[in-house]
Amino acid sequence: MTLIEERKRRNLTRREVSDDVGLAEITIRKIEENKRNPSVKTAKTLSIYYGKTLDELFPDIFLLPSDTKRIKSKKAKKPEAS
């Protein structure tokens, strides 16, 4: 919902955003509605456009290292001696 909120806060339509960033309006809609994840390039473009960081606009995609919900890998097992 962050993208929709940012767009509406700035009184922009999807068409205006798509024209400004050079993406199809349907692409903007699908990304806003979480029906499509943006490529890294598209995410960076939208981040610059809105003046927000990637983790602010896409918190479910770009997790912060300190995020407690992030899955931590298990400690590697020591190799068995032969």
C-alpha positions in Angstrom: 0.0 0.0 0.0 3.0 2.3 0.4 3.2 3.1 -3.3 -0.5 3.9 -3.5 -0.3 6.1 -0.5 2.7 7.9 -1.9 1.1 8.5 -5.2 -2.2 9.7 -3.7 -0.3 11.9 -1.2 1.2 13.7 -4.2 -2.2 13.8 -6.0 -0.9 11.8 -9.0 -2.7 9.4 -11.2 -1.2 6.1 -12.3 -1.0 7.5 -15.8 1.1 10.5 -14.6 3.5 8.2 -12.7 3.8 5.9 -15.6 4.5 8.8 -18.0 7.0 10.3 -15.6 9.0 7.1 -15.0 8.6 5.6 -18.4 6.7 2.5 -17.5 3.3 1.2 -18.7 0.3 2.2 -16.5 -0.6 -1.5 -16.1 2.9 -2.2 -14.7 2.4 0.6 -12.1 -1.0 -0.9 -11.2 0.2 -4.4 -10.9 3.1 -3.3 -8.7 0.9 -1.2 -6.5 -1.6 -4.1 -6.1 1.2 -6.6 -5.3 0.3 -8.6 -8.3 3.8 -8.2 -9.6 7.2 -7.5 -8.0 9.3 -4.8 -9.6 12.7 -5.5 -11.0 15.6 -4.0 -9.2 15.8 -1.4 -11.9 12.1 -0.5 -11.6 12.3 -0.4 -7.8 15.2 2.0 -8.0 13.4 4.2 -10.5 10.3 4.4 -8.3 12.5 5.0 -5.2 14.2 7.9 -6.8 10.9 9.2 -8.2 9.2 9.2 -4.8 12.4 10.2 -2.9 12.1 7.1 -0.6 14.4 4.3 0.1 13.8 0.8 -1.3 12.9 -0.6 2.1 10.4 2.2 2.7 8.6 1.5 -0.6 9.1 -2.2 -0.7 9.5 -3.5 2.8 8.4 -7.0 1.9 11.0 -7.3 -0.8 14.0 -5.4 0.5 14.5 -6.5 4.0 16.8 -4.7 6.4 19.6 -6.7 7.9 18.3 -5.9 11.4 14.8 -7.1 10.5 13.7 -9.6 13.2 11.4 -11.4 10.8 14.2 -12.3 8.5 15.0 -16.0 8.4 18.4 -16.7 9.8 20.5 -19.5 8.5 21.3 -22.3 10.8 24.9 -22.6 11.9 26.9 -24.8 9.6 27.5 -28.3 10.9 31.1 -29.2 11.5 32.4 -31.7 8.9 32.8 -35.2 10.3 36.3 -36.6 10.6 37.1 -39.6 8.4 
